[in-house]
Every structure is written in structure tokens, then in C-alpha cells.
Amino acid sequence: MTPTLLTSKELPDLTYHSSSDHFDQSWQDPLSTLLGLGRAAGADFVEFFLERVNYISCLAEQDIITSLSPRLSTGAGIRVFRGKKDCYVSTNDTSFTGLKVTLEKALSILELTCPSPNAYIPEINLEMMRDYAKVKDKELWLGNCSSIAEMGDILVSANAKLGQKASHVQSRRVMYFRDWQEILIATSDGVFARDIRLTQSVGHSLLCSDGEHRASIGKRFGNTSDPGFLREWDYETAAEEVAESAGKMLYADYVESGSYPIIMANQFGGVIFHEACGHLLETTQIEHKTTPFMEKKGEKIAHESLTAWDEGLSNQEFGTLDIDDEGMPTQRTLLIENGILKNFIADRAGSVRTGHPRTGSGRRQNHTYAAASRMRNTYIAPGDYSIDNLFASVDKGIYCKQMGGGSVGPTSEFNFSVSEAYLIEKGKVTKPLKGATLIGSAKDIMTEISMCSQDLGLAPGFCGSVSGSIYVTVGQPHLKVDKITVGGR
């Protein structure tokens, strides 16, 4: 029989006519050929990640639009594995020649060279394309989003409403962005998958001042997969909530530093678990031996009242995905059950190097980053207590209603500001407090979370790590921390 395989010397003369305005079946042959070239060069595994992005952000300050920033981009990233080593190279040239040059660069970094001219290039049998965009009717999403004119009108109206609701306003802002992304993933083990993602976020930011008194409050909302998200946003209710919080914090007393029991509100209160514990359960941390939990699977690391999940399935939440950035369908991953560590968050490289199974958690900001183990929708599960039970258990403590920014050190120590807090006295919320900072370590706070209420709430967030900034969800019910250090005056 006449062989049907390509030889290495034939590659420079190959021409492919892949669609340039979207990813479809026409990309199968060129990617299959390049994957075969990588395997023929001695790579154990090769991955192509292609993307097209249509992004726009809009900012309203006072009563005008002050910024409108669009961005269009196309590019590809190529990852090559040789044993447990890997390298990653990206390019904006998605032609066959451009991808081939980029692949050859990645191979050379791992000291692999293309085969001799007469060597055959093995066929990589890619699966029939898993096209989530087509199956789930995502093709029309971009066209059904708010136009630039509608976007501007909504943001100006929302900011005007904030001005009507608040007093002593120094500045008021509303910011919105829409991030549309089309991806195509092809790998040497046969993955061939396409998806379209739509992520949107909008929120108020308010600064009030009266003499020496100041208060800064913000609230953000996020959504995946709903083109009508912005036009359906209830900005009047959002403005009322932000204005009310700022009014209470404006003349609040400063908190006294010390050790207190605290009640943490649901929704964005989950940022502490995300930062102080979630990152420590990613295989990236295990690879670098920077997590205290690396040898603790199956052991108790938290109070028995605590169960936690990471998943990509919740409807329209910020970290929801049909597939991760390595082509694996997302799933629910039980992290902690009744205080016992059950699983880690793993991508392909993390699985190769640590032995923990992949969890559909390989994520990246864009094609210029290699995927890494990253969280999706991460939250503490609801418990058996009512909110009244939680407050009744505190004689003197602090209610942390709204969290601000914070940081986590390499050895899991953290500090987070509280943008809206109240004193708890004999089980009742009394006066507002400002200037509170929560200080502790992941190992300590996990054992101090003793009560979880039934009101699980989720909130959008942004997470930065080795593979860039990605969209995530944080969350929890109201919960009680028996003891934590609170910085103040």
C-alpha cells in the first residue's frame, strides 16, 4: 500500500484554508498535522489553545462617560510536555506557518528537534469536534448584548441614581465590562473542542466625605452567558444598598484592636476562604511545596462544621464554564467534607507532577498564559444553623458585613480589610465600626469556623495567579469564627 502519512519535508509546501472569522471543522487538519509533528519530534504531549476576544469596558463618573475601551485580539498558545517538564510559547500569528514556527520554538526549548526530511509525521486522530457554542446556541450572544449607546445610557442613569440616594458625595462611579471569548483546543491525545464564553460585570463605587469623616463603599455584580445582563440590572436597588452602607460608615467609630469572635456575612465574605485556603489546595502550590496541606488529604484540616466545594456548573455564576482551558468538561469537586480534606484542584501539569486527578480546573487569562490549576466557583456549603443562632452565640464581637481588599503571604498568613462592620453586644448588632482588619493564618481560621448558617450566597470576583487574572465566584453562608485577631486603633 502507498503510505498516506505526510513526511517532514512536505510540511513547508502545505496550505490550509482555515476559517479566519471563527473556529470550525476546517481547523482540524492543520492542527492534527502540527500535533503529529510535535509527537514526531519526541514530545510526550502537545496542546494548542486558540482564542478570539471581543472586549469592551465603559466607565461613568459623575454624570458623563469618561472612558470607553474596546479590545479585539486573536492568538494561540502551544504547550509541549517532555516527561514532567513543559514549556509554553504564544503567538498572534494563527496561520499554519505561524503556528508551525511557534511549535518549533517550543520544541527547541525542551531540546527537541523536528524529524529528518524523510521521517513520517504520525496522524493524530482528533475527536469529532465538541462544539459547545453550537449545541448551546451561543453564536448569537455577542450580537444580543447591549450596544455602546445603550451601555452608556444605563451607566449614566445608574450613576445619577446613586447621586440621588447618597449624601456627602465626593465621587461616584459605575463601571461595566463585557468579555466575549471564542476558544478552540486541540491536543495530541485527541481533544478537539470549541466554546464561546460571555462574561459581564457592573457595579457602583461611592466615596463620601464630611470634614474628617470618610466612607468608601462599592458593590459589583457579575454574570456569564446572559446577553441581557446589563439591561436587566436593577441599578436602583443596588444604588440604595451602596448609599445606605456609606451613610452608616461615614460617622462610624473606629474599632478597637484585639481578639474577637466574628460573624462574617455571606456572599463576598467567602473571599477569605478563597484566598487563605482555596489557593493552598491548588496543585500549583503542591508542586512548589508552598502549602501546609500538601500531605493532609484524608485528614482533618478544619472544624467539623465546615464543608467546601469548587465547581464550574452553577447557573450563570462568574466562574462557570462548560469546559476548562484544557478541553476538559468542568465538574463539582468536593474539597473539604466535615473538616476532612478530600481533594485538590488540579490541571494537567499539576496532575502529571503530583499524581492528583484532573478536576477540570485548568484555567488561564488568555492565550499568552499556560493553563494552571485555578478555582472556579468556590464556596463554603450551608450548615444547620439559623442566622439568629449565630448572633445569639456572641456576647461581644464584630459583624463583618462587607469585605474589602486583602493579601495572603507565601506561608498562608492573611490580612483583609472590612469595609462595613458593626459591633455585636449580647447577640445584637449595635453601632457601626470602621477600620477593621482581619489578621490570621489559613490553618488557624479553618479550625475556628464553628457555625455555618443556611443562607449560602455567591459573589463575583477576580483572581490573580500564575496563569493571569481570571473570573471566579466566592461564597459562603453567614458563619461564625470563634476567635480571630482584628486590627484597628
N, C-alpha and C positions, 0 to 999 in steps of 0.2 A: 504493500500500500504506500501511496505517496503521503508523506507526513503533512499534517495540517498545521503543525506548530510554526510560529514565527522564529526566525533566527535573529540574533542580536544585530547583525549587520543590516537587516531590513528596517529596523526602527527609525532611522533618520528620514526614510522616504515615506513613512506612513502619514496619511492625512485623515483626520476625522472631522465630521461636521456636527459637533455637539451644539445643542441649542444654547444661545448666549443669553436669552432673556429669562430662562427658568431652567431648573434641573429636571430632566426626564430620562426616559429609557435610552436616549441617544448617548448618554454618558457611560453606559455600561461597557461597551467595547474598549474605549481608550483607557478607562480606569482598570479594567481587567488586564489589559496588556501591561500597564505600568506596575500593577501589583505583581504580576508574573515576573517582570524584570527585577523587582526588588527581591523576590524569593530566589531567583536565579543567581543573584549577586551574593546570596548567603544569609539574607535576613531571615530571622525566625518568624517575624510578623511585620506587616506593613499596613498602615491606616491612612486613608485620605479623608480629610474633612473640608468640604467646600461650603461657602456661605455667600449669600447676598443679603445686604442690610439696607433698610429704608427707615431712617430715624429722624425724628424732629422733636425739639423741645421749645417751650414757649413760657415766658415769664412776664407776669403783670405786676408792676409796682405802683402803688397808689392807684391812679385811675387810667393808666396807659400801659400798653405793651412796650416793654423796654428791651426785650431780647427775643429773637426768633432764630433758632439754629437748626438747619437741616443737615443731614449727612447721608450720603449714599456710598456704599462700598461693596466690593466683590473680592474674594480671595480664597486661598486654600492653605491648609496646613498638612504636612506629611510627617508621620511618626514612624520610626523604624526601631524594631527591637532586635537585639542580638543577645541571647541569654537574658540576664536580668538587667542589662544595660539598654538604654534607649536614647535617641536624640530626636529633636523636633526642629523642623525648618518650615517657614511660611513664605508665601509669595502672593502678589496681587495679579500675577500672570497665570490665568487659568487655561491658556491654550495647551495643547498636547505637548508642544515643545517646552513651554514654560514649566509645566508640571514635571516633565522628564528631567530638566536641568535641576529643579529643586530636589527631586528624589535622589539624583546622583550626588548632590551636595550632602544630603542626609546620610547616604550610604558611606561616603568618604569619611565623615566624622567618626563613624564606627569602624573605620579601616576596612570597609568593604568596597570592592570594585565591580563594575559591570562585567558580565561574562565576555569571553572572547567572541569575535565576529561570527563564528560558525556555531556557537552554542545555541541550543534551542531555549526559547522562553516558555516556561510552563503555562498552561491555561489555568486561570483562576475562575472557577465556576461560581459566579455570584448568584445569590438567590434572586427569584423574581422580586422586582422592586417592592418593598413595603412602603407604600405611599400614603402616609397618614394625612397629608394635605388633601389628597383626593377623597379618601374614604370618609373624612370628617368634614368635608365641604369648607375647607379653609381658604380656597383660592380667591374668594370674594371679600375676605376680611379687610384687606387694605383699602379697597375702594369704598367700603361701608363705614370707615372711620370718619370722624369729624373733619371737615375741611379746615383750611387755615383760617378762613373768615369766621366760621362757627367757633373754632377753638378760641380765637381772640375775644369774641363776644362773650363766651361763657366765662373766661378768666377775668375779664374786666368786671362783669356783673358779680362774680363771686367775691372779688376784692372789694367792690363797693358795699356789698352786704356785710363784709367783715368790718368796714369802717362805720357802718350804721350800728352794729351790735356792740362794738368795743368803745371804751373811753380812754382818754390819756394816750392816744395812739401816737407813737413815734414813727413806726414804719409798719406797713402791711404788704404782704406779697402772696401771690398764688403762682405756683409753678406746675406745669404739666409736661409729660413727655410720652411719646408713642414710639415703641421699638418693634419694628417688623423684621423678621429674620426668616429666610429660607435656607435650609441646610440639606446637604447630601453627604452620606457617609458610606464609604466602600472600604472593605478590609480583606486581607489575604485569607481569612478563614470563611469568607463567603457573604459577609454582611453587605447589603445594598439597600439603604433606606433613605427616605426623603421625608421632611416635615416642614411645616410653616408654623412659626410662633408669633404671637402678638402680645406684647406686654405694655401696659399703660399704668401711669401713676399721676396723681394730682393731689395737691394739698395746700393748706394755709400756713403762713408763718407770720406771727404777730409779735411786735415789740412795743410795750407800753412803758411810759415813764412819767413820774410825777415828783419833781425835785430829786431827792436822793433815792427814791424808790423806783425799782425797775422790775419788769417781768417779761420773760420771753417764752412763748408757747407756740408749738406747731403741731399739726396733725396731718398725716398722709394716708391716702387710700391707694390701693393697687388692685390690678386685675389682669388675668390672662384670658385671652380668647373671646372677649366680648367687644366687637367694634363699636357698640353704642355706649360704652362705659362712660365717656365724658359727658355726653348729652343727658345721661340718666343720673348723673351725680347730684345728690341733694346738698348743694353747697350752702343753703340757708341754715339747715340743721348743723352742718359742720362749723359754720361761722359762729353760731350761737354757742356751741361747745367750747371753741377756742377762746372766744371773748369772755365767757364765764370763768374759765380756768385762769386766764390772765388777770381778770379782775380780782380773784381771790388771792393770787400770788403776789400782786403788786404791793400790798401792805403787810404781807406775811412776816412773822418773826423768824429770825434765823434759828436753825436747830442747834441744840447743844450736842457736842460730840460725845460719844460714849458707845456702850454696847447695849443693843435693844432687841427685843422681838419685833418683827415687822410683818405686816400684811402686804403682799405685793399684788397689784391688780392684774387682771387677765390681759389678753392681747399682747401689747408690746412689752409687758413685763417679762415675757419669755426671752427677751434679748440676753438676759444674764445666763440662762441655761444654754442658749445658742453659743455665746462667746466663751463662757467659763467651762462648759462641759462638752458641748457638741463638737467643737473643733478638736478636742482631745480624743474623740472617738473616730476620727478620720485616719485612714491608713497612712496618709502622708505623715502624720505625727508619729505613727509606729515606725515607719521607715527611718525617721531621724531620731528615734528614741527620745522624743520630747513630750511624751505623755505619761502621767503616772498610772494610767490604766492599761498599759500595753500587755501586761501579764495577768490581768484581772478578769478575763472572760469566764463567766460562770461563778464569779464571786460577788459578794455584796459590796457595792460602792456607794450606796445611797440609802436613805431612810426607806423602810418597807412600804411607806405610803406612796412612793414615787414610781410611776411608770412613764416611759417616754418613747416617742415614735419619731422616725424620719420617713417621709413618704413623698411621692410625686403625683398623687392621684386625686387630692381634694379638688372639688369643682372650682375652677377659676381663681385659685389662690396663686400667690406670686411665685412660688417655687414649683408649680405644677407643670409637668412635661409628659408627653406621650412616650418619647424616647430620650435617653441621655445623649451626650455629645460623642458617645462611642457606639451608638446604634442599639443599645440595649433598652428594652421596654422598662419603664420605671415601675416601682413596686412599693409596698409597705415594708419597712424594716423596723422590727422591734429592737430598740436599743437597750432599754432597761425595763425589767419587769419586777415590780415589788422590791425594788432596790438592787436586784441582781443584774449584772451586766450580761446581756445576751448576744449582742452583735456589734460589729464595727461597720463603718461606712467606707465602702471600697470601690475603687475604679479598677481598670485593667492593670495598670502598672502596680498599684497597691496590692492587688491580688497576686500578681507574679512574685512580688518581693516579700510579702508577708504570709501568704497562704490563706488569707481570709477571702471568702467568696465574694464575687462582684455583687453589688446591690443596685445597679442602675443609677449610680451616683457620679459617673464621670462627667464633669462639667467644666466649661471654660467661658471666658468673657466673649471671645471671638476667635477667628482663625489664626490670630498671631500667638495664641497660647495653646500649649498642650493641655489636654484634659487632666484633671486631678480629682481625687476624692473630695466631694463637696456636699454640703447639706442641701435639702430641697425645702419641704415643709416640715419643720422640726418643732415639736411641742411636748410639753408635759401633759399627760392624759388627765381627764377629770377624775375626781375622787368621790368620796362618800359623804362629805360634809357640806352643810349649807354655808353661805357667806356669814350669816349670823353666828354660826358656831365658831367660825374663825375669829371674829371680832370679840366675841364673848370670852375667849380664852386668853385675851391680852389685857393685863391690868394697866400697864403703861408701855406704849410702844409707838411705832410710826407706821402710818398707812402710806405706801408708795403708790400713788395713783397713776403717775405718768413718768416713765423713764426718759432720761436724756442720753447723751453720748457717754462713751467709756472706752476703756482699753484693758487688754489682757496681756500679761507678761509671758515670757517663754516657759516659766515654771508654774503657770496656771494662776498666779495672783491676778486679781482684777480690781478695778475701781470704776464705778458707774455713778454719774450724777443723777439726781432725781429732780425732774423739772416741776413736779406738782406733788406735794406731800402734806400730810396732816398728822397732828398729834392724836394718839388713841389714849383715852383715860377711862379706866374701868369699863372697857368694852365698847366705848362710844367714841366716834370721831368728833374732835373738838376744833381746835384752832388750826389754821393753815401754817405751814412751815416752809422755809426755803433754804437753799444752801446745803442740802443733804447730799452726801456721797457715800455709797455703799462700798465697803472695802473688805476683801476676803480672798479665799483661795477655793478652787473648784472642789478639792477633796473635802474641805470643811463644810461648805454650804450645802453640798449634796446630802450630808448626814443630818443637817439641821432643818430640812424641809419636812415638817411633820404632819401637815394637814393640807389637803387639796380639796377645793370646793367642786361643784358640779358644773360650773359655768365656763367651759372651755371657750376661749376667744382667740382668734388669729389676727395677725397684723403683718403688713408687707415690710420688707427690709432689704438692705443691700449688704452684701458680704464680700470682703476683700481677702484674698489669699493668694497662693502661688499661681493659680490659673486666672487671676484677674478679678474683676468685680462682677458678681452675678446677682440675680434676683432670687430672694429666698422669702420664706414665711417663718416668723417666730410666733410662739403662742404658749398659752397655759391657762388654767383656771385661776381664780384667786387662790393664793396659797400663803401659808404661814411659815416663816423662818424663825425658829425658836430663838436664835441669837446670831447677831452679825454686828460688826463694827461700823458705826456711822460717823463719818467725818462731818464736822460743822464748825461752829465758833465756840 
